[in-house]
Amino acid sequence: MALQVMSVAVIILGVLVIASLTVLLALARQVGVLFERIAPMGALVTDSGPSIGESVPRMNLTTLDGRLVSVGAARDRSQLFFFLSPECPVCKRLLPILKSARTAEAGWLDVVLASDGERSVHERFVRERGLHDFPYVLSRDFGMTFRVGRLPFAVLIDGSGVVRAKGLVNNREHLESLFLAKEIGSPSIQHYLGKAPVE
């Protein structure tokens, strides 16, 4: 009798183990499907201004402290232009991340801050936020060239003056997605993942 009870118990346990494994496999599959749906998205690419893969117009800009910044000219380094505003809370939150990215990518990248408006407001902003190390340009025309309508916005231009990545950046992942898009030779992470057409 005891042997029969034990045999039944073993059979029931075996069925439960098989059922548990089946449920676990189904859950693993669902997690994979969910991850694919919410795969990391990069900066939101806009379709205005120079397109990705297009050369930018040559411009010479002057920084707040009198340095010259050439845009679109042949050079041995890439440039990241980060459009911001002293009134933009997301821009302020991204500044430490931008400083960190500049250090991490220092071997190939120059980071330039860009905005427009009253000079004294931006000079105060530079002092308050400790941005003296960044070239900081004020130019309404430069922002209009890239049709910057929302902030923060970033444009990555390679050494030959070609736009390699651009878009709205709201967090570290968006900023890093610009570097990744250039590295993999794709217009954007969305395009690479098959979720957006090329501009």
C-alpha distance (Angstrom), angle and dihedral (degrees) to the residues before:
residue distance angle dihedral
M1 . . .
A2 3.82 . .
L3 3.80 89.2 .
Q4 3.81 90.8 54.6
V5 3.82 91.9 49.4
M6 3.81 90.3 50.5
S7 3.81 91.7 48.3
V8 3.80 91.2 51.6
A9 3.83 90.5 47.1
V10 3.82 91.4 51.5
I11 3.80 91.3 48.8
I12 3.82 91.4 49.2
L13 3.81 91.0 48.2
G14 3.81 90.5 49.0
V15 3.81 90.9 51.8
L16 3.83 90.1 48.3
V17 3.82 91.8 50.4
I18 3.81 91.5 49.8
A19 3.83 90.6 47.5
S20 3.82 90.8 48.8
L21 3.81 91.6 50.4
T22 3.81 90.5 49.5
V23 3.82 91.5 51.3
L24 3.82 90.7 46.2
L25 3.81 92.1 52.3
A26 3.81 90.9 48.1
L27 3.82 90.6 50.7
A28 3.81 91.5 48.0
R29 3.79 89.5 53.0
Q30 3.80 91.7 49.6
V31 3.82 91.3 49.5
G32 3.81 88.6 53.2
V33 3.81 91.6 50.4
L34 3.81 90.7 47.0
F35 3.82 92.3 49.4
E36 3.80 90.0 51.3
R37 3.80 90.5 52.2
I38 3.80 94.0 49.0
A39 3.80 97.9 35.8
P40 3.80 112.5 156.8
M41 3.77 111.0 -76.6
G42 3.74 123.3 -150.2
A43 3.76 132.1 -144.6
L44 3.80 113.6 -40.5
V45 3.79 104.8 -103.5
T46 3.79 116.4 -142.4
D47 3.78 123.7 -153.1
S48 3.80 96.0 -136.9
G49 3.78 128.9 94.6
P50 3.81 123.4 18.9
S51 3.81 109.5 -10.7
I52 3.77 125.0 -124.6
G53 3.79 107.2 -82.9
E54 3.81 92.6 26.5
S55 3.79 124.9 115.0
V56 3.78 115.5 -113.5
P57 3.80 121.5 -128.9
R58 3.80 113.0 -95.6
M59 3.79 112.2 -105.0
N60 3.77 136.4 167.1
L61 3.79 114.0 -145.5
T62 3.78 130.0 -174.3
T63 3.80 120.8 -140.1
L64 3.79 125.2 -135.9
D65 3.81 89.3 -98.9
G66 3.82 94.5 48.6
R67 3.82 101.6 -98.7
L68 3.80 120.2 140.6
V69 3.81 119.6 -120.4
S70 3.81 116.8 -169.2
V71 3.79 117.8 -155.4
G72 3.79 123.1 -161.7
A73 3.81 94.9 10.2
A74 3.80 121.4 125.2
R75 3.79 110.9 -94.6
D76 3.79 139.2 154.3
R77 3.82 95.6 -114.3
S78 3.78 136.7 56.1
Q79 3.80 122.6 -118.6
L80 3.78 129.4 -140.3
F81 3.78 112.6 -159.3
F82 3.80 110.4 -160.6
F83 3.81 112.3 -164.2
L84 3.79 112.4 -153.7
S85 3.78 144.9 151.4
P86 3.82 131.2 -140.6
E87 3.83 87.4 -128.1
C88 3.82 94.7 53.2
P89 3.85 111.4 100.7
V90 3.82 93.4 -165.2
C91 3.81 89.7 52.0
K92 3.80 90.1 53.7
R93 3.80 91.7 48.4
L94 3.81 90.6 52.2
L95 3.81 96.2 51.2
P96 3.85 95.8 87.9
I97 3.82 88.8 47.1
L98 3.80 90.0 49.5
K99 3.82 90.7 50.8
S100 3.80 89.9 50.5
A101 3.83 92.3 48.0
R102 3.80 91.0 49.4
T103 3.80 90.2 54.8
A104 3.81 93.7 44.8
E105 3.82 93.6 48.4
A106 3.82 96.8 37.0
G107 3.81 92.9 120.3
W108 3.81 94.2 70.1
L109 3.81 109.8 6.5
D110 3.81 138.8 75.5
V111 3.81 115.5 -163.6
V112 3.80 117.9 -149.0
L113 3.80 125.4 -174.8
A114 3.80 115.9 -141.6
S115 3.77 134.5 -170.6
D116 3.79 142.8 129.5
G117 3.76 137.0 -130.3
E118 3.78 136.5 71.4
R119 3.79 113.0 0.2
S120 3.83 95.9 -142.6
V121 3.82 91.6 55.7
H122 3.80 90.9 54.8
E123 3.80 93.8 44.1
R124 3.80 88.8 54.6
F125 3.81 89.6 47.2
V126 3.82 90.7 52.5
R127 3.83 90.7 51.5
E128 3.81 94.9 45.7
R129 3.81 94.5 46.8
G130 3.81 98.5 38.3
L131 3.81 94.7 -119.5
H132 3.82 97.7 146.7
D133 3.82 91.5 117.5
F134 3.80 92.9 59.9
P135 3.79 122.8 81.4
Y136 3.83 101.9 -120.3
V137 3.80 119.0 -163.9
L138 3.78 129.2 -170.7
S139 3.78 113.0 -156.1
R140 3.78 129.2 140.4
D141 3.81 90.0 -168.9
F142 3.80 91.7 54.9
G143 3.81 91.5 53.6
M144 3.80 89.8 47.1
T145 3.82 90.2 52.6
F146 3.80 89.3 63.3
R147 3.83 94.0 35.1
V148 3.78 91.3 -124.6
G149 3.79 105.0 -170.3
R150 3.81 102.2 155.9
L151 3.78 133.2 34.5
P152 2.93 145.7 -90.5
F153 3.80 94.3 33.5
A154 3.80 128.0 164.6
V155 3.80 134.5 -165.5
L156 3.81 123.4 -166.2
I157 3.82 113.5 -154.9
D158 3.80 121.3 -174.7
G159 3.80 127.1 -138.0
S160 3.80 92.7 -88.4
G161 3.81 92.5 56.5
V162 3.80 96.4 -103.7
V163 3.82 123.6 137.2
R164 3.81 106.8 -116.4
A165 3.81 100.0 172.9
K166 3.78 138.9 -6.0
G167 3.76 142.3 164.5
L168 3.77 150.0 112.7
V169 3.79 110.8 -49.3
N170 3.79 119.7 -159.5
N171 3.81 101.2 160.8
R172 3.80 145.3 10.4
E173 3.80 92.9 -82.9
H174 3.80 91.9 56.1
L175 3.80 91.5 49.8
E176 3.79 93.5 47.5
S177 3.81 90.3 46.8
L178 3.82 88.4 67.2
F179 3.79 90.6 58.4
L180 3.80 91.2 44.7
A181 3.81 92.3 49.5
K182 3.81 89.4 54.6
E183 3.81 91.7 45.7
I184 3.80 95.1 51.8
G185 3.81 93.3 39.4
S186 3.78 94.4 -120.9
P187 3.81 126.2 133.0
S188 3.80 90.5 -126.2
I189 3.78 142.5 -17.9
Q190 3.81 88.8 -104.6
H191 3.80 90.2 56.5
Y192 3.80 91.7 46.1
L193 3.80 90.1 53.0
G194 3.80 90.4 48.4
K195 3.81 94.3 -112.2
A196 3.79 100.7 114.3
P197 3.78 137.0 33.8
V198 3.79 122.9 -117.8
E199 3.78 112.5 -95.4
